[in-house]
Amino acid sequence: GATARGGTPFAHRAHPTHTLHRLTNTMKVQLLLLAVLLGSVGVHGGVSFQSINCPGTGSSCSYTNTKAVDEVVSLFFQAELASGETQGAFTCSNGGLTYCHRKFASSDSGSSGDCFFILPAGQRFDCTVTGTFNFISSHAA
C-alpha cells in the first residue's frame, strides 16, 4: 500500500469516478429513489409524504396505495427484542412478491434498519411481525 512521508500507511482514496462502484446495492436503490422523488418535486411542484400506520403496534398490518400513481414507501425500524425472545422478523409482501424482509437474533437487539420500495398504483402490501420491533417511521409519497 501507499505510505505518507515517514513511512506511515494511509488509506487509498478512490478516484471520484470510481465512487459509484463502491456503493452497495441498497445505497444505489436509495439514490435512485431520491432522484425519482426530486424529479417529482420539479415536475409536480412538491412531494406529499403521508405517515402510514404500518406495521403499527400489532403483529400485522396492511396498506393500499389508493392513488393513480406509484408510491415510494419507506419503513424505518429498530429491533427491540424482549427478554426471552430469541429472534424477531418481519415481512412485508403482496402474494409472491416480498417488498421487505428482516430477521434479527436476540444478540442483534437494538439494531436498526430501513426498507425503501416502490408500491404500484392500486396495489397493497401486508406485513407480518414476530418479536418486538419499533417502527420509528413509516411513510408513503
Disulfide bonds with the S-S distance in Angstrom:
Cys54-Cys61 1.74
Cys92-Cys127 1.98
Cys100-Cys115 1.76
